[in-house]
Amino acid sequence: MLLVRWIFDRPVDRKGIRLVGAFLMVWFLIWGVLRNLIGL
């Protein structure tokens, strides 16, 4: 995962943490929707 390495190699600042948090929230939201669709 090149994107993950790029994010964690950067110096950590509030904007970066907020960006990663938003990305994770969107990822888990999509994952939950896909799991519900597959479950149905």
Phi and psi restraints in degrees (range 20) as a CNS / XPLOR table:
assign (resid 1 and name C) (resid 2 and name N)
       (resid 2 and name CA) (resid 2 and name C) 1.0 -66.6 20.0 2
assign (resid 2 and name N) (resid 2 and name CA)
       (resid 2 and name C) (resid 3 and name N) 1.0 -37.2 20.0 2
assign (resid 2 and name C) (resid 3 and name N)
       (resid 3 and name CA) (resid 3 and name C) 1.0 -63.5 20.0 2
assign (resid 3 and name N) (resid 3 and name CA)
       (resid 3 and name C) (resid 4 and name N) 1.0 -42.1 20.0 2
assign (resid 3 and name C) (resid 4 and name N)
       (resid 4 and name CA) (resid 4 and name C) 1.0 -64.2 20.0 2
assign (resid 4 and name N) (resid 4 and name CA)
       (resid 4 and name C) (resid 5 and name N) 1.0 -43.9 20.0 2
assign (resid 4 and name C) (resid 5 and name N)
       (resid 5 and name CA) (resid 5 and name C) 1.0 -62.6 20.0 2
assign (resid 5 and name N) (resid 5 and name CA)
       (resid 5 and name C) (resid 6 and name N) 1.0 -40.2 20.0 2
assign (resid 5 and name C) (resid 6 and name N)
       (resid 6 and name CA) (resid 6 and name C) 1.0 -64.4 20.0 2
assign (resid 6 and name N) (resid 6 and name CA)
       (resid 6 and name C) (resid 7 and name N) 1.0 -40.1 20.0 2
assign (resid 6 and name C) (resid 7 and name N)
       (resid 7 and name CA) (resid 7 and name C) 1.0 -66.4 20.0 2
assign (resid 7 and name N) (resid 7 and name CA)
       (resid 7 and name C) (resid 8 and name N) 1.0 -45.5 20.0 2
assign (resid 7 and name C) (resid 8 and name N)
       (resid 8 and name CA) (resid 8 and name C) 1.0 -78.6 20.0 2
assign (resid 8 and name N) (resid 8 and name CA)
       (resid 8 and name C) (resid 9 and name N) 1.0 -17.4 20.0 2
assign (resid 8 and name C) (resid 9 and name N)
       (resid 9 and name CA) (resid 9 and name C) 1.0 -79.7 20.0 2
assign (resid 9 and name N) (resid 9 and name CA)
       (resid 9 and name C) (resid 10 and name N) 1.0 -17.6 20.0 2
assign (resid 9 and name C) (resid 10 and name N)
       (resid 10 and name CA) (resid 10 and name C) 1.0 -78.6 20.0 2
assign (resid 10 and name N) (resid 10 and name CA)
       (resid 10 and name C) (resid 11 and name N) 1.0 151.7 20.0 2
assign (resid 10 and name C) (resid 11 and name N)
       (resid 11 and name CA) (resid 11 and name C) 1.0 -60.8 20.0 2
assign (resid 11 and name N) (resid 11 and name CA)
       (resid 11 and name C) (resid 12 and name N) 1.0 137.2 20.0 2
assign (resid 11 and name C) (resid 12 and name N)
       (resid 12 and name CA) (resid 12 and name C) 1.0 -80.8 20.0 2
assign (resid 12 and name N) (resid 12 and name CA)
       (resid 12 and name C) (resid 13 and name N) 1.0 128.3 20.0 2
assign (resid 12 and name C) (resid 13 and name N)
       (resid 13 and name CA) (resid 13 and name C) 1.0 -137.1 20.0 2
assign (resid 13 and name N) (resid 13 and name CA)
       (resid 13 and name C) (resid 14 and name N) 1.0 171.8 20.0 2
assign (resid 13 and name C) (resid 14 and name N)
       (resid 14 and name CA) (resid 14 and name C) 1.0 -62.7 20.0 2
assign (resid 14 and name N) (resid 14 and name CA)
       (resid 14 and name C) (resid 15 and name N) 1.0 -38.5 20.0 2
assign (resid 14 and name C) (resid 15 and name N)
       (resid 15 and name CA) (resid 15 and name C) 1.0 -64.5 20.0 2
assign (resid 15 and name N) (resid 15 and name CA)
       (resid 15 and name C) (resid 16 and name N) 1.0 -41.0 20.0 2
assign (resid 15 and name C) (resid 16 and name N)
       (resid 16 and name CA) (resid 16 and name C) 1.0 -64.3 20.0 2
assign (resid 16 and name N) (resid 16 and name CA)
       (resid 16 and name C) (resid 17 and name N) 1.0 -43.2 20.0 2
assign (resid 16 and name C) (resid 17 and name N)
       (resid 17 and name CA) (resid 17 and name C) 1.0 -63.3 20.0 2
assign (resid 17 and name N) (resid 17 and name CA)
       (resid 17 and name C) (resid 18 and name N) 1.0 -41.4 20.0 2
assign (resid 17 and name C) (resid 18 and name N)
       (resid 18 and name CA) (resid 18 and name C) 1.0 -64.4 20.0 2
assign (resid 18 and name N) (resid 18 and name CA)
       (resid 18 and name C) (resid 19 and name N) 1.0 -39.6 20.0 2
assign (resid 18 and name C) (resid 19 and name N)
       (resid 19 and name CA) (resid 19 and name C) 1.0 -64.9 20.0 2
assign (resid 19 and name N) (resid 19 and name CA)
       (resid 19 and name C) (resid 20 and name N) 1.0 -45.5 20.0 2
assign (resid 19 and name C) (resid 20 and name N)
       (resid 20 and name CA) (resid 20 and name C) 1.0 -64.7 20.0 2
assign (resid 20 and name N) (resid 20 and name CA)
       (resid 20 and name C) (resid 21 and name N) 1.0 -40.3 20.0 2
assign (resid 20 and name C) (resid 21 and name N)
       (resid 21 and name CA) (resid 21 and name C) 1.0 -62.0 20.0 2
assign (resid 21 and name N) (resid 21 and name CA)
       (resid 21 and name C) (resid 22 and name N) 1.0 -43.7 20.0 2
assign (resid 21 and name C) (resid 22 and name N)
       (resid 22 and name CA) (resid 22 and name C) 1.0 -64.7 20.0 2
assign (resid 22 and name N) (resid 22 and name CA)
       (resid 22 and name C) (resid 23 and name N) 1.0 -40.8 20.0 2
assign (resid 22 and name C) (resid 23 and name N)
       (resid 23 and name CA) (resid 23 and name C) 1.0 -62.2 20.0 2
assign (resid 23 and name N) (resid 23 and name CA)
       (resid 23 and name C) (resid 24 and name N) 1.0 -43.6 20.0 2
assign (resid 23 and name C) (resid 24 and name N)
       (resid 24 and name CA) (resid 24 and name C) 1.0 -66.1 20.0 2
assign (resid 24 and name N) (resid 24 and name CA)
       (resid 24 and name C) (resid 25 and name N) 1.0 -39.5 20.0 2
assign (resid 24 and name C) (resid 25 and name N)
       (resid 25 and name CA) (resid 25 and name C) 1.0 -63.8 20.0 2
assign (resid 25 and name N) (resid 25 and name CA)
       (resid 25 and name C) (resid 26 and name N) 1.0 -43.4 20.0 2
assign (resid 25 and name C) (resid 26 and name N)
       (resid 26 and name CA) (resid 26 and name C) 1.0 -64.1 20.0 2
assign (resid 26 and name N) (resid 26 and name CA)
       (resid 26 and name C) (resid 27 and name N) 1.0 -41.4 20.0 2
assign (resid 26 and name C) (resid 27 and name N)
       (resid 27 and name CA) (resid 27 and name C) 1.0 -62.4 20.0 2
assign (resid 27 and name N) (resid 27 and name CA)
       (resid 27 and name C) (resid 28 and name N) 1.0 -45.7 20.0 2
assign (resid 27 and name C) (resid 28 and name N)
       (resid 28 and name CA) (resid 28 and name C) 1.0 -68.1 20.0 2
assign (resid 28 and name N) (resid 28 and name CA)
       (resid 28 and name C) (resid 29 and name N) 1.0 -33.2 20.0 2
assign (resid 28 and name C) (resid 29 and name N)
       (resid 29 and name CA) (resid 29 and name C) 1.0 -64.1 20.0 2
assign (resid 29 and name N) (resid 29 and name CA)
       (resid 29 and name C) (resid 30 and name N) 1.0 -47.5 20.0 2
assign (resid 29 and name C) (resid 30 and name N)
       (resid 30 and name CA) (resid 30 and name C) 1.0 -62.8 20.0 2
assign (resid 30 and name N) (resid 30 and name CA)
       (resid 30 and name C) (resid 31 and name N) 1.0 -42.0 20.0 2
assign (resid 30 and name C) (resid 31 and name N)
       (resid 31 and name CA) (resid 31 and name C) 1.0 -61.9 20.0 2
assign (resid 31 and name N) (resid 31 and name CA)
       (resid 31 and name C) (resid 32 and name N) 1.0 -42.1 20.0 2
assign (resid 31 and name C) (resid 32 and name N)
       (resid 32 and name CA) (resid 32 and name C) 1.0 -63.9 20.0 2
assign (resid 32 and name N) (resid 32 and name CA)
       (resid 32 and name C) (resid 33 and name N) 1.0 -42.0 20.0 2
assign (resid 32 and name C) (resid 33 and name N)
       (resid 33 and name CA) (resid 33 and name C) 1.0 -64.1 20.0 2
assign (resid 33 and name N) (resid 33 and name CA)
       (resid 33 and name C) (resid 34 and name N) 1.0 -43.3 20.0 2
assign (resid 33 and name C) (resid 34 and name N)
       (resid 34 and name CA) (resid 34 and name C) 1.0 -64.3 20.0 2
assign (resid 34 and name N) (resid 34 and name CA)
       (resid 34 and name C) (resid 35 and name N) 1.0 -40.0 20.0 2
assign (resid 34 and name C) (resid 35 and name N)
       (resid 35 and name CA) (resid 35 and name C) 1.0 -63.5 20.0 2
assign (resid 35 and name N) (resid 35 and name CA)
       (resid 35 and name C) (resid 36 and name N) 1.0 -40.2 20.0 2
assign (resid 35 and name C) (resid 36 and name N)
       (resid 36 and name CA) (resid 36 and name C) 1.0 -66.1 20.0 2
assign (resid 36 and name N) (resid 36 and name CA)
       (resid 36 and name C) (resid 37 and name N) 1.0 -40.2 20.0 2
assign (resid 36 and name C) (resid 37 and name N)
       (resid 37 and name CA) (resid 37 and name C) 1.0 -66.2 20.0 2
assign (resid 37 and name N) (resid 37 and name CA)
       (resid 37 and name C) (resid 38 and name N) 1.0 -42.1 20.0 2
assign (resid 37 and name C) (resid 38 and name N)
       (resid 38 and name CA) (resid 38 and name C) 1.0 -68.1 20.0 2
assign (resid 38 and name N) (resid 38 and name CA)
       (resid 38 and name C) (resid 39 and name N) 1.0 -37.6 20.0 2
assign (resid 38 and name C) (resid 39 and name N)
       (resid 39 and name CA) (resid 39 and name C) 1.0 -64.1 20.0 2
assign (resid 39 and name N) (resid 39 and name CA)
       (resid 39 and name C) (resid 40 and name N) 1.0 -36.6 20.0 2
